[in-house]
Amino acid sequence: MVRSHKPANNRCVLITRPLQAALRSAVLFENEGFSTLISPMMDIVALNFEIENISQYQGVIATSAHAFCFDCDAVDFKIQTIMNKPLYVVGGRTADAARDIGFCNVTSADGDAMDLIALTERNIKNVSQPFLYLSGEDVSRDIDRIGQCDVDRVVTYKAQTCLAFDNDVANTLKNDEIDCVVFYSKRTAEIFIKLIQNSELAPCLRTIKALCISKSVVKCVQPELWGGVYVSPLPNEVSMLKMLNEI
């Protein structure tokens, strides 16, 4: 658990995303006057992987920044070759992560997986050439085809699930010190609710608000448990922060 100072407005936000992403979110929230508590529901683990016949791919797609958490020197392929291909990603944070490790031709859909598919389909050059999909071990939506093009998925990371709240987080929930919990993925929401149920902490949620990055996440938080459930107008950090200030 990572806790910030307690600011003047005394509103505390529990951030459930993986640690590095949660630390970035915490900085944004704290700059707006919130205190933060970080309790990652998953740990991201980079995997070694191979890509055969790189030249066959007309482009690359990715739906998560975690897809680019690998060590470029450790993976078994000519990394520069794939980095020079067009890369289409779901949003700005994923684009930044790709550029950070050297991808140079990156286009963001600035939306969700459906927006990414539409963006990629508009940029098909040759229907006989497949796309390469860099992803995690578990995906909420498996993209196996874009337009008339095949998609080959390569797993670059896995997410290890948190098995229990640490004592400090559990006590903070019991003591009614959390004002809002933010959720950036369906899986994170599902894990959180499972831990709540296992810890018999569901009654604690009645005075807490849940802020979800998209409508698809809402059903995973079990809305009836909360003091209020809110959806970000757009699936990005800026929109989440704006909504947090409004609720």
C-alpha positions in Angstrom: 0.0 0.0 0.0 1.2 3.5 -0.8 -0.4 6.5 0.9 -0.1 10.2 0.2 -0.3 13.1 2.6 -3.8 14.2 3.7 -4.8 17.4 1.8 -7.1 20.2 2.8 -10.2 18.8 1.1 -9.7 15.5 3.1 -11.0 13.4 0.2 -9.2 10.1 -0.3 -9.2 8.1 -3.5 -8.3 4.4 -3.6 -6.4 3.5 -6.8 -6.6 -0.2 -7.8 -4.5 -0.3 -11.0 -1.0 -1.8 -11.3 1.7 0.0 -9.3 3.5 2.0 -12.0 0.2 3.2 -13.5 -1.2 3.9 -10.1 1.7 6.1 -9.1 1.1 8.2 -12.2 -2.6 8.5 -11.4 -1.7 9.4 -7.8 0.4 12.4 -8.9 -2.5 13.7 -11.0 -5.1 13.2 -8.2 -2.9 14.8 -5.5 -2.2 17.8 -7.7 -6.0 18.3 -7.6 -6.1 18.2 -3.8 -7.0 14.6 -3.2 -5.2 12.2 -1.0 -4.5 8.8 -2.5 -4.2 5.2 -1.3 -2.7 2.7 -3.8 -3.7 -1.0 -3.6 -2.9 -2.7 -6.9 -5.2 -5.6 -7.8 -2.6 -7.0 -10.2 1.2 -7.1 -10.7 2.5 -6.9 -14.2 5.2 -9.4 -15.2 7.0 -9.1 -18.5 7.4 -12.3 -20.5 10.0 -13.5 -22.9 8.5 -14.1 -26.4 9.4 -14.8 -30.0 7.9 -13.5 -33.2 8.4 -15.6 -36.3 8.6 -14.1 -39.8 8.3 -10.5 -38.8 8.3 -9.3 -42.4 4.8 -10.8 -43.1 3.1 -8.2 -40.9 1.8 -4.9 -42.3 1.4 -3.4 -38.8 1.1 -3.9 -35.1 -1.8 -3.3 -32.7 -1.9 -3.0 -28.9 -4.7 -2.3 -26.3 -2.6 -1.8 -23.2 0.6 0.1 -22.2 1.7 -3.1 -20.4 2.3 -4.7 -23.8 5.5 -2.7 -24.0 6.9 -3.5 -20.5 9.4 -6.0 -22.0 13.1 -5.6 -22.0 14.1 -4.9 -25.6 17.5 -6.6 -25.0 15.9 -9.8 -23.6 13.3 -10.7 -26.3 14.3 -13.0 -29.1 13.6 -11.0 -32.2 15.0 -8.1 -34.2 13.2 -5.4 -32.2 14.1 -2.6 -34.6 12.3 -4.3 -37.4 9.0 -4.4 -35.6 9.4 -0.9 -34.3 9.6 0.6 -37.8 6.2 -0.9 -38.7 2.9 1.1 -38.2 1.6 0.7 -34.7 -2.1 1.3 -33.8 -3.0 1.6 -30.2 -6.1 2.2 -28.1 -5.1 5.4 -26.4 -2.5 8.0 -25.5 -0.9 6.2 -22.5 -0.4 3.1 -24.7 1.1 5.3 -27.4 3.5 6.9 -24.9 4.7 3.5 -23.6 5.4 2.3 -27.2 7.3 5.5 -28.0 9.3 5.2 -24.8 10.9 1.9 -26.0 11.5 3.1 -29.6 8.3 2.6 -31.7 8.4 5.6 -34.1 5.2 5.3 -36.2 2.4 5.3 -33.6 -1.2 6.2 -34.1 -3.7 6.3 -31.3 -7.5 5.6 -31.6 -8.1 7.7 -28.5 -10.9 5.4 -27.5 -11.6 1.8 -26.8 -10.9 -1.6 -28.6 -13.7 -1.0 -31.1 -12.2 2.4 -32.0 -8.8 0.7 -32.4 -10.3 -1.9 -34.8 -12.0 0.8 -36.8 -8.7 2.9 -37.0 -6.7 -0.1 -38.0 -9.2 -1.2 -40.6 -9.0 2.3 -42.3 -5.3 1.8 -42.6 -5.2 -1.6 -44.2 -2.7 -1.7 -47.1 -2.9 -5.3 -48.2 -5.6 -7.7 -47.2 -3.3 -10.7 -47.6 -0.9 -9.4 -44.9 -1.8 -10.0 -41.2 -1.4 -7.7 -38.2 0.5 -8.5 -35.1 -1.3 -8.0 -31.8 0.9 -7.5 -28.7 -1.1 -8.3 -25.6 -1.3 -9.7 -22.2 -2.0 -13.3 -21.2 -5.6 -12.5 -20.5 -7.6 -10.1 -22.6 -11.1 -8.8 -22.3 -11.5 -8.8 -26.1 -9.5 -11.1 -28.3 -8.9 -9.4 -31.7 -8.4 -12.2 -34.2 -9.4 -10.4 -37.4 -9.5 -6.8 -38.7 -11.5 -6.3 -41.8 -10.3 -9.1 -44.1 -7.0 -9.3 -42.4 -5.9 -12.0 -40.0 -4.4 -11.0 -36.6 -1.7 -13.0 -34.8 -1.6 -12.5 -31.1 1.7 -12.6 -29.2 1.7 -12.5 -25.4 4.3 -10.1 -23.9 3.2 -9.9 -20.3 0.9 -11.5 -17.7 -0.9 -10.1 -14.7 -0.6 -11.7 -11.3 -3.7 -11.3 -9.3 -3.7 -9.9 -5.8 -5.0 -12.5 -3.3 -5.9 -10.3 -0.4 -6.0 -6.7 0.8 -3.2 -5.8 3.1 -4.2 -4.9 6.7 -3.8 -1.2 6.2 -6.2 -1.1 3.2 -8.7 -3.3 5.0 -8.7 -1.1 8.0 -9.0 2.0 5.9 -12.1 0.6 4.3 -13.5 -0.5 7.7 -12.8 3.0 9.2 -14.8 4.7 6.4 -11.7 6.7 5.3 -12.2 6.1 1.5 -14.3 8.5 -0.5 -13.9 7.0 -4.0 -12.4 3.9 -5.6 -11.3 4.2 -9.3 -11.4 1.3 -11.7 -9.6 1.3 -15.1 -10.4 -2.2 -16.2 -13.0 -5.0 -15.9 -10.5 -7.4 -14.5 -9.3 -5.0 -11.8 -13.0 -4.4 -10.8 -13.7 -8.1 -10.7 -10.6 -8.8 -8.5 -11.5 -6.0 -6.1 -15.1 -7.2 -5.6 -13.9 -10.7 -5.0 -11.5 -9.5 -2.3 -14.3 -7.4 -0.8 -16.5 -10.5 -0.6 -13.8 -12.7 0.7 -13.0 -10.2 3.4 -16.7 -9.6 4.2 -16.2 -5.9 3.6 -19.2 -5.3 1.3 -21.1 -3.1 3.9 -18.2 -0.7 3.8 -18.9 0.2 0.2 -22.3 1.8 1.0 -20.7 5.1 1.7 -18.1 4.9 -1.1 -18.4 6.0 -4.7 -17.0 3.9 -7.6 -15.6 5.7 -10.7 -15.3 3.5 -13.8 -13.4 4.2 -16.9 -16.1 2.8 -19.2 -19.6 1.3 -19.1 -18.2 -2.2 -19.5 -16.5 -1.9 -16.1 -19.7 -0.8 -14.3 -21.3 -4.2 -14.3 -18.1 -5.7 -12.8 -18.3 -3.5 -9.7 -21.7 -4.7 -8.7 -23.4 -1.2 -8.6 -25.9 -2.2 -5.9 -23.0 -2.4 -3.3 -21.9 1.2 -3.6 -23.0 4.6 -2.5 -22.8 5.7 -6.1 -21.3 4.5 -9.4 -20.1 6.9 -12.0 -18.7 6.4 -15.6 -16.0 8.5 -17.2 -17.4 10.2 -20.3 -14.2 9.2 -22.2 -12.0 6.2 -21.5 -8.9 8.2 -20.5 -7.1 9.6 -17.5 -8.0 13.3 -18.1 -11.7 12.4 -18.3 -11.5 10.3 -15.1 -9.9 13.2 -13.3 -12.6 15.6 -14.5 -15.3 13.3 -13.3 -13.6 12.7 -10.0 -13.7 16.5 -9.4 -17.5 16.5 -10.2 -18.8 13.7 -8.0 
